Amino acid sequence: MVQTIRIEAEAREQAGKGAARATRRQGLVPVVIYGAKQEATLAALDPRVVMKELQKGGWQSHLYEVAVKDGATERCLMRDVQFHPVTDRPIHVDFQRLAPGARIRVKVAVHFLNEETCPGIKAGGVLNVVRRDIEVMADPENVPAAFEIDLGEASIGDGLRWSAVKDQFGTKPVIVGRDFMVASIAAPTVVEDAAPAAAAGPVEATKQKAPAAGAAAAAKPAKKK
């Protein structure tokens, strides 16, 4: 299961573009926490904290406890991050507050097991990943850190679908009505070298010319008189 990550935030009292710019001038990132039929909570984060979470990967499925100084601790998901178009620094973050008993929509990464012993890969096949993560509806208390698919018996041509996930942790995929493809073992691509074109031209026969008549006569011995 994913762990709940606690991060410390500063309180923000005013909303709007002017207040957000003032927060950025202080070296902080404006934050809005919304949802669960409650008023939005305004806060500010150290940009280094935001970048640390983004660099972990899979941040959209992590659970957070945002502890606002002199305020409540909000249990939420990081839903959206806006970046400066030139510096790529985070300039705004949206968190979604978790409502008690509600299922949440998250993306869960897919991990593949036993690639080194996979019969199809050992035979020259290639793992073709269709989905590196799967979007599901999950219980906030039971969000998986990752889904696992075992390649230990997969051969060339085999497809690994949602049903191949070892433990689905009670989640429901957003894609409904079909056992969708997650990965496959593709046959190796064979590139044939084109044979060099034969450059040999027609062979010319060497014809031996018959000696001229005068030459033939000169070659005969003279008769004795």
FENFEN-V865560 format. One record per backbone hydrogen bond with DSSP energy under -1.0 kcal/mol. NH is the residue of the N-H (numbers start at 1). CO is the residue of the C=O. E is the energy in kcal/mol with one decimal. If there is no record, write none. Layout:
BEGIN
nh = {NH,NH}
co = {CO,CO}
e = {E,E}
END
This chain:
BEGIN
nh = {2,5,7,9,10,12,20,21,22,23,24,25,27,28,29,31,32,33,34,38,41,43,44,45,49,50,51,52,53,54,55,57,61,64,65,66,67,68,69,71,74,76,77,79,80,82,84,88,91,92,93,94,95,96,97,98,102,104,106,108,110,111,113,120,122,123,124,125,126,128,130,131,134,136,137,138,142,147,149,151,154,157,158,160,162,164,165,166,171,172,174,180,182,183,184,185,186,216,217,218,219,220}
co = {143,63,65,67,44,42,16,17,18,19,20,21,24,23,45,43,93,41,95,35,33,31,10,29,46,46,47,48,49,50,51,54,58,76,5,74,7,72,9,68,66,64,96,94,94,92,89,84,82,82,30,80,32,77,34,75,99,138,136,134,132,147,149,154,118,119,121,120,186,184,182,182,108,106,172,104,139,109,111,113,151,185,155,183,180,161,162,148,168,137,135,178,160,160,128,158,126,212,213,214,215,217}
e = {-2.4,-3.1,-2.3,-2.7,-2.9,-1.7,-2.0,-2.5,-2.0,-2.0,-2.0,-2.1,-2.0,-1.8,-3.0,-3.0,-2.0,-2.5,-2.4,-1.1,-2.7,-2.5,-2.0,-2.3,-1.2,-1.4,-2.5,-1.9,-1.7,-2.3,-2.2,-1.0,-1.8,-2.8,-2.7,-3.0,-2.7,-1.6,-2.5,-2.2,-2.6,-2.8,-2.1,-2.4,-1.5,-2.7,-2.7,-1.7,-3.2,-1.2,-1.9,-2.7,-2.9,-2.9,-4.2,-2.6,-1.8,-3.0,-2.6,-2.6,-2.5,-3.4,-2.8,-2.7,-2.6,-1.5,-1.7,-2.8,-2.4,-3.2,-2.1,-2.2,-2.7,-2.9,-3.0,-2.9,-2.5,-3.0,-2.2,-2.5,-1.3,-3.4,-2.2,-3.5,-1.9,-2.3,-1.8,-2.9,-2.2,-2.0,-2.5,-1.5,-2.9,-2.1,-1.8,-2.4,-3.0,-2.3,-2.2,-2.1,-1.2,-1.1}
END
